[in-house]
Structures are given as C-alpha cells and as structure tokens.
Amino acid sequence: MTGIWKEKVEAWMQAHEEEYLRELSELIAIRSVSEPDAEEPFGEGCRKVLQKALDLGEKHGLTPTNFAGKIGMLRDPNGKTRSVGLWGHLDVVPEGDGWIRKPYQMTKEGGVLFGRGVSDNKGPALAAAYALRCIRDLGIRLPFEPRVYFGTDEEKGMADVMWFTSSHEVPDYNIIPDSSFPVCHAEKGILEVTLVSDDALSDLFREASGGLVTNMVPEKASVLIRENAVTLAKIASLSAPFTVERSPEGIRITANGRAMHAAHPYEGVNAVRLLTDMLVSAGLAQGKDGEILAFLSGVNRDCDGTFFGIDSEDEITGKLTCVGSVLALREGRPALTLNIRYPVSEKGEELLSKIAAKCGAAGFRAELCRDSKPAFVPKDSPFVTALTEICREILGGEQEPYAMAGGTYARKLPNAVAFGPGGLPTPEGLPEMGGAHQHDEGVYYPNLLKAAVIYVLALIALGEKMEEGKL
C-alpha cells in the first residue's frame, strides 16, 4: 500500500517546502534552553517555543493540547481507539562559543540550514508535524490515531516525558525523530554522577568552572587564581590551547577544547582535562591542591571508564563511555559531573558502587544525579521490522536496525524506538557545519523533508501491520 502513496506524499512535501522552512525559522528564533529550576515549567523560552509549535499546528487545522506547559500534542481526531505517537523535543542545549552564524537566526546556505536546533531537534519535530498534516490532507486512512508530541526538557533529563507518562495516556507505539534512520532499537543507559572533593582548594584558586551541560564534552574551562611573582613565572610559557587574562581580581586561565555530544567523546577535546592537566604539570597545584586536581585529571584521562574500573562492552550497544563534563566549585570544593553511557547489559547501581569506592579512597564522594535506564526493543519485533522495511524501500540497500549511545525519549516510553533523519546521505561540497550540540549546528534540509515522507509511509506500514493483527 505504501507504494501507491509515495509519489503523492513527496509531491505534498515539495509543495509545502517553503512553508516548512519559514515555520522552522520561527521555532529556531526562540532560545529554548530548558531551565528545570525556573518558576514556570522549564523556563520562559521553552514555554514560548511550545506555544509557538502548537499555534502553528492549530493554524493548519490540527487540534492542539498543552499539558501544563511541559508537553504539547497535535492530533487530527479520527475516532480510533489505538494510537501511535511521534515525539520530538523543542528544547536545545546552550549555544556555547565559536559560532560564525547567529545561533538563533536560521540561515540557509547551499542547501544547509544553520541554527541551534535545526537538527536537534526542532527540524525533525516539525517534520513529524508536517507528516501529520500530510496524512490529513491526502485523506490517508489509518486504523489508529497518529499524534505528534513536543517535549521541552529532553536535554536536561526528560522530566517532561516522565511527568507525562505518570499521569496521562501514552500511545500504543511511539516513534522518536531524534536519531538516524533506519531504526535505533537499543540505547545505552545514561548515568550521571557528581564527584565532590572532601577538601577545598587553597585560596590560590578563586574560581573554577568548565562545561555548559552534562551531555556535552566541555569546550571551555577556566580558573581564576591570585597573581604573584611565582604564579606569573609558572604560566609565562603557556600558549594555545590556553589563553591568559590579567585583571585586578587575578589571573584567568582558560583552556579551549572542542565541543562534542557526550555520546561521542573521542571526537571532542575535553577542556576540563586540558585545564586540570596543565594546573598539575605546571606546578600551580601543589600539596593537597595537586592531589585533588590530579584525581580529576585521572577521571578524564580516558573516555571508557578505565580509571574507575567500569570499562565494559556488549554485542548490542558496544563500549561504555565516561566524560567529566561540568566542573564547578562548591564552597571551594571542586565538583565534577560525569556523563556515563553504559551498555544494556550493565546496571547503573553497580557502576555507581565502583565509582563511589574509587572516590572514597581519594577523598571524594560520589553523588548520584540520575540513572536513565537503557532502552531495548528486539530487532525482530513487528514494530522494528515494519520501520526497517520502509527505510529499505525509500533509501535502498540493506538497512539494518542499530544501537546507539545517544539518549532519546525512547528510554522513557513503552514500545518506543528512535527513528530520525540524522545520517541520511548528503551531497559533496556543502558548507562546513557542526553537528548536534556543536557551534554552527547545521543540517542538509532536503533530508528533513525526506524524513517527513518516511514518517508518513512508516505510519501507513504500521497501519497495515495492525490490520493484519501483527501489532
């Protein structure tokens, strides 16, 4: 059945291309960094972008629902008792430094869209909404009600969807447009732990900080130290990747790394590691200071958890990764937050126990921030096979389900898989662009339109499975 619809769906998307780009630019213009401690759910930016997305859907005849400013839903009621949800998120990570373009002013260059959220995840989320419109406009009949959901706290811990599932009806099957095609059937667990020193640094150190959010390899880290003849002599030969600024408050030393999603730490350069290594090797940190910072250097010396004895891997999701991503001072005591992506065969509580033992022997304590359990749907399930077959039909080749280190709403929803436009082929000669969580985040926008086509055809395929009694 999908074959008879393919050309019609592609033609519909082509006819609505400019409208899609215009509306995506309106979403990108809103700085929607989640603020979990804000008075309103996740902050003003998230409230505004959620309402904007719902208003756009309502303008096009879809029925919007705003669930307490945390989750939004668009639907075209059709009287069916079963449902399938597509879950995007409208919150973004902070923009960080190094942008050539303006992060919240979407620009188009040579087929590439630039702006914070074009790929993660406003672009795919809007593509899902357009798939819903396309189904309605073309009169495609489905044995279930398709729904599109918009979240606003995916990047900071998924409190939005956890709240929703605890108190609201959840669709029978759930698709998350926040990954790469064909189908991500398994996701590593995510363990976040903050290591806090029992002892404060000496008064040589006035400030210390690094990183923006836990799920990014930190691009910058800095310390502010008291100026004297000894410290000046020890930093005299510092050069790139470090910068030094003198002020009446002291000497600020900044380490400049390379940001990367914490799921792919080997592709980034951890600025916290650069900074702590330098402070120890240059002799700026001595005595107890040296012991504290040497421990933090050891944490980031590898990216596989070897330092804590938690390195592991399995055949489904591969190797564990560990990133010390956010550095801060708590009343003078260094605190470093780890972002650990662990295989589906591991248990977060066992990893935490090993980390705590290592910390205790070194004068640190380990505080659990969160343990987001792995996601897993068998490769041979009818749900996964239906989506895989559609990708083979549209994209060609031997498309196979895969596992990933990234975390999506799939880990918080029943019968859920990640299924998104990341990784689709792109032509050569495109402008250089950053990936998710990087500066100059970009996406080849025809792939977003192709994703919308795939979503429509995938929903048709799932409908066929339901009518055959296989779902």
C-alpha positions in Angstrom: 0.0 0.0 0.0 2.9 2.4 0.7 3.9 2.3 -2.9 0.8 3.9 -4.2 1.3 6.8 -1.7 5.0 7.6 -2.1 4.7 10.0 -5.1 1.7 11.8 -3.6 3.4 12.3 -0.3 6.6 13.5 -1.9 4.6 16.0 -4.0 2.8 17.2 -0.9 6.0 17.8 0.9 7.6 19.6 -2.1 4.6 21.9 -2.3 4.9 22.8 1.4 8.7 23.2 1.4 8.9 27.0 1.7 6.2 27.0 4.4 8.1 24.4 6.4 11.3 26.4 6.2 9.5 29.6 7.3 7.9 28.0 10.3 11.1 26.2 11.3 12.9 29.6 11.3 10.2 30.9 13.8 11.0 28.0 16.1 14.7 28.4 15.8 14.4 32.1 16.7 13.3 31.2 20.2 16.2 30.4 22.6 14.6 27.4 24.3 17.2 26.2 26.7 15.5 24.2 29.4 15.6 25.6 32.9 14.4 22.9 35.3 14.5 25.2 38.3 12.5 28.0 36.7 9.2 29.2 38.2 7.3 28.1 35.1 7.9 24.6 33.6 11.4 24.6 32.1 11.7 28.4 31.7 10.2 31.1 29.5 12.0 30.1 26.3 10.6 26.6 26.5 7.1 27.9 27.2 7.2 30.2 24.2 8.5 27.6 21.8 6.0 25.1 22.9 3.1 27.5 22.4 4.5 28.6 19.0 4.6 25.0 17.8 1.0 24.4 19.0 -0.2 27.6 17.4 1.4 26.7 14.1 -0.4 23.3 14.2 -3.7 24.9 15.1 -3.3 27.4 12.2 -3.2 24.4 9.9 -6.3 22.7 11.3 -4.7 20.3 13.8 -6.1 20.0 17.3 -3.6 21.2 19.9 -3.3 20.3 23.6 -0.9 22.0 26.0 -0.2 19.7 29.0 0.8 22.1 31.8 3.5 23.8 29.7 5.6 20.7 29.8 4.4 18.6 26.8 2.4 19.6 23.7 0.3 17.4 21.4 -1.1 17.9 17.9 -3.7 15.5 16.6 -6.3 15.1 13.9 -9.0 13.1 15.7 -10.3 10.1 13.7 -12.3 8.1 16.3 -9.8 5.3 16.5 -9.1 3.8 19.9 -5.4 2.9 19.2 -2.7 5.5 18.7 0.9 6.0 17.5 2.9 8.9 18.8 5.8 10.8 17.2 7.8 12.5 20.0 10.1 15.4 19.2 11.7 17.9 21.6 11.8 21.7 21.3 14.4 22.4 24.0 18.0 22.9 22.9 21.4 22.9 24.6 23.1 26.3 25.2 24.7 27.8 22.1 28.2 28.0 23.5 31.0 29.9 21.8 32.6 29.8 18.3 29.6 30.4 16.1 30.2 32.1 12.8 26.5 32.5 12.2 23.9 33.7 14.6 22.6 30.6 16.6 19.0 31.9 16.9 18.6 33.3 13.4 18.2 30.4 10.9 20.2 30.8 7.7 20.2 28.8 4.5 23.5 28.3 2.6 23.8 25.9 -0.3 21.1 23.5 0.9 22.2 23.7 4.6 20.2 25.2 7.4 22.2 26.7 10.3 20.9 27.5 13.8 20.6 25.9 17.2 18.0 23.2 17.0 17.8 22.7 13.2 18.9 19.1 13.6 18.5 18.5 17.4 15.5 18.5 17.4 13.3 21.3 16.1 13.8 20.4 12.5 12.8 16.7 12.8 10.0 17.6 15.3 8.4 20.0 12.8 8.9 17.3 10.0 6.7 15.0 12.2 4.0 17.6 12.4 4.1 18.1 8.7 3.7 14.3 8.3 0.5 14.5 10.4 -0.8 17.3 8.2 0.1 15.4 5.0 -1.9 12.3 6.2 -4.9 14.6 6.9 -4.7 16.5 3.6 -4.3 13.4 1.5 -7.1 11.6 3.2 -4.9 8.6 4.2 -7.0 6.3 6.4 -5.2 4.6 9.3 -6.5 2.1 11.9 -5.1 4.2 14.7 -4.8 7.9 15.5 -1.4 9.4 14.8 -0.3 12.1 17.2 2.7 14.4 17.4 4.2 15.3 20.8 6.6 18.2 21.6 8.8 17.9 24.7 10.6 20.7 26.5 13.2 19.1 28.8 14.8 16.3 26.8 18.3 17.8 27.0 18.3 18.3 30.8 16.9 14.9 32.0 13.5 14.2 30.4 11.5 15.3 33.4 8.8 16.4 30.9 8.0 13.0 29.5 8.5 11.2 32.8 5.8 13.6 34.3 3.5 12.9 31.3 3.7 9.1 31.5 2.9 9.2 35.2 -0.4 10.9 34.7 -1.6 10.7 31.0 -2.5 8.2 28.4 0.5 7.1 26.3 0.2 5.9 22.7 0.4 2.2 22.0 3.6 2.6 19.9 6.0 5.5 19.9 8.5 6.9 17.4 11.2 9.4 18.3 12.5 11.6 15.4 15.8 12.2 17.2 18.3 9.8 15.7 19.4 8.3 12.4 17.5 6.0 10.1 16.8 3.1 9.8 15.7 2.1 13.3 17.6 2.5 16.6 16.3 -0.4 18.6 18.6 0.0 21.6 20.1 2.9 23.6 22.8 2.8 26.2 21.9 3.7 29.8 22.9 7.2 31.0 24.4 7.5 34.4 25.2 11.0 35.8 27.3 11.3 38.9 28.9 14.3 40.6 32.3 13.8 42.3 32.7 16.2 45.1 36.0 16.8 47.0 36.0 16.4 50.7 38.6 19.3 50.9 38.5 22.8 49.5 41.2 24.1 47.2 43.6 26.6 48.8 42.9 30.4 48.5 45.2 30.5 45.4 42.1 29.4 43.5 39.3 31.9 43.5 37.1 30.4 40.8 37.0 27.3 38.7 34.4 26.2 36.2 34.0 24.3 32.9 31.4 23.0 30.6 27.8 24.1 30.0 25.6 20.9 30.2 26.4 17.4 31.2 25.7 15.8 27.8 28.5 17.8 26.1 32.2 17.4 26.0 33.2 20.7 27.6 34.6 23.2 25.1 35.9 25.7 27.7 37.2 25.5 31.3 38.8 28.2 33.4 40.3 29.1 36.7 40.9 32.5 38.4 44.0 32.5 40.6 45.7 35.0 42.7 48.5 36.9 40.9 52.0 36.9 42.4 55.6 36.5 41.1 55.5 32.7 41.4 52.3 32.2 39.5 53.4 34.6 36.8 56.6 32.7 36.3 54.8 29.3 36.1 52.4 30.4 33.4 54.9 32.5 31.4 55.2 29.9 28.7 51.5 29.0 28.3 50.2 29.1 24.8 47.4 27.5 22.8 45.1 25.9 23.7 45.3 28.2 26.7 44.5 31.9 27.0 45.6 34.1 29.9 44.0 37.3 31.1 45.2 39.6 33.9 42.8 41.8 35.9 42.5 43.3 39.4 40.8 40.1 40.5 43.7 37.9 39.5 44.8 35.8 36.5 42.2 33.9 34.5 43.4 30.9 32.6 41.1 29.4 30.0 41.5 26.0 28.3 40.0 25.8 24.9 38.8 22.3 23.8 36.4 21.1 21.2 32.7 20.5 22.0 31.0 17.3 21.1 28.0 15.3 22.1 28.9 13.3 25.2 27.8 10.1 23.3 30.9 10.6 21.1 33.6 11.8 23.4 36.5 10.6 21.3 35.6 13.1 18.7 35.9 16.1 21.1 38.7 17.6 23.2 37.8 17.9 26.9 38.7 21.4 28.1 38.4 20.3 31.8 41.0 17.7 31.2 43.3 20.2 29.5 42.9 22.6 32.4 43.5 20.2 35.2 46.4 18.5 33.4 48.1 21.9 33.0 47.5 23.1 36.6 49.2 19.9 37.9 52.0 19.7 35.3 52.9 23.5 35.6 53.2 23.2 39.4 50.3 25.6 40.0 48.5 23.0 42.1 50.7 21.6 44.8 50.2 19.7 48.0 46.5 19.0 48.7 45.6 21.1 45.6 47.7 18.9 43.5 46.2 15.7 44.8 42.6 16.9 44.2 43.3 18.1 40.7 45.4 15.1 39.8 42.4 12.9 40.7 40.2 15.0 38.4 42.8 14.7 35.6 42.7 11.0 36.0 39.0 10.9 35.6 39.2 12.4 32.2 42.5 10.7 31.1 40.4 8.1 29.3 36.9 8.0 27.9 36.0 4.4 28.7 35.8 4.3 32.5 39.1 2.5 33.0 40.0 4.9 35.8 37.1 3.6 37.8 37.4 0.0 36.7 34.0 0.2 35.0 35.1 -0.2 31.4 32.9 -2.8 29.6 31.1 -3.5 26.4 28.5 -5.9 24.9 27.5 -7.0 21.5 24.3 -4.9 21.4 25.4 -1.5 22.4 29.2 -1.6 22.4 31.6 0.1 24.8 30.9 2.2 27.9 31.9 5.9 27.6 32.7 8.3 30.5 33.0 12.1 30.3 33.8 14.5 33.1 31.6 17.3 31.6 30.8 20.0 34.1 33.3 21.5 36.7 32.3 23.8 39.5 33.3 24.9 43.0 31.1 24.3 46.0 32.3 26.5 48.7 35.8 26.0 47.4 35.5 22.2 46.9 35.8 21.0 43.3 32.8 19.2 41.9 33.0 17.3 38.6 29.9 15.8 37.0 30.3 12.6 34.9 28.1 11.6 31.9 28.4 7.9 31.5 26.8 5.9 28.6 26.7 2.2 29.6 25.8 -1.0 27.7 22.4 -2.5 28.0 24.0 -5.5 29.8 25.2 -3.3 32.7 23.4 -2.0 35.8 23.8 1.6 36.8 23.8 0.9 40.5 26.7 -1.5 40.2 28.7 1.1 38.2 27.9 3.7 40.9 29.2 1.4 43.6 32.6 1.1 41.9 32.8 4.8 41.3 32.0 5.5 44.9 34.7 3.1 46.1 37.3 4.8 44.0 36.2 8.2 45.2 36.2 7.3 48.8 39.8 6.2 48.7 40.8 9.5 47.2 38.9 11.9 49.4 35.9 12.4 47.2 32.3 11.4 47.4 30.0 10.3 44.6 26.5 11.9 44.4 24.0 10.2 42.0 22.3 12.8 39.8 20.3 10.4 37.6 20.3 6.9 36.2 18.4 6.7 33.0 18.0 3.0 32.2 18.8 1.6 28.7 16.2 1.2 26.0 15.7 -2.0 24.1 13.2 -3.4 21.6 14.2 -6.7 19.8 15.3 -6.4 16.2 12.8 -9.0 15.1 9.8 -7.3 16.6 7.0 -6.5 14.1 7.3 -2.8 15.1 11.0 -2.7 14.3 10.8 -4.8 11.1 8.0 -2.6 9.7 10.0 0.6 10.1 13.1 -1.1 8.7 11.3 -2.3 5.6 10.2 1.2 4.9 13.7 2.5 5.1 14.9 -0.2 2.7 12.1 0.8 0.3 12.9 4.5 0.4 16.6 4.6 1.0 17.7 1.3 -0.7 20.4 -1.0 0.5 20.5 -3.5 3.4 19.2 -1.2 6.1 19.5 -2.8 9.5 18.4 -1.8 13.0 21.2 -0.5 15.2 22.0 0.6 18.7 23.4 3.9 19.8 25.0 5.8 22.7 22.7 8.8 22.5 19.6 9.1 24.7 16.1 9.8 23.4 12.6 9.7 24.8 12.5 6.0 23.7 14.0 5.1 27.1 11.0 6.6 28.9 8.2 5.4 26.7 6.7 1.9 26.1 7.1 0.3 22.7 9.4 3.1 21.6 12.2 3.4 19.1 14.3 6.3 17.8 13.8 6.9 14.1 15.2 10.1 12.6 16.9 11.9 9.7 20.4 12.1 11.2 22.9 10.3 9.0 21.0 10.5 5.7 23.3 10.8 2.7 24.3 14.3 1.7 26.0 15.6 -1.4 29.6 16.7 -1.5 30.6 20.4 -1.4 28.2 21.5 1.2 29.2 24.3 3.6 31.0 23.1 6.7 28.5 22.6 9.5 28.5 21.5 13.1 26.6 18.5 14.5 24.2 18.4 17.4 25.5 20.3 20.4 28.2 21.9 18.4 28.6 25.5 17.2 27.2 26.3 13.8 24.8 23.3 14.1 23.6 22.5 10.6 21.5 20.1 8.6 21.0 19.4 4.9 17.4 20.5 4.8 16.2 18.2 1.9 16.8 15.4 4.4 14.3 16.9 6.8 11.7 16.8 4.0 12.6 13.3 3.2 12.2 12.4 6.8 8.6 13.7 6.8 7.9 11.4 3.7 9.4 8.5 5.6 7.2 9.2 8.6 4.0 9.2 6.6 4.9 5.9 4.8 6.0 4.4 8.1 2.7 5.1 9.7 0.9 3.6 6.7 3.1 0.5 7.1 2.3 0.3 10.8 -1.4 0.5 10.0 -1.0 -2.4 7.6 0.6 -4.5 10.4 -2.2 -3.6 12.8 -4.9 -4.6 10.2 -3.0 -7.9 9.8 -3.1 -8.5 13.5 0.7 -8.3 13.9 0.8 -5.2 16.1 
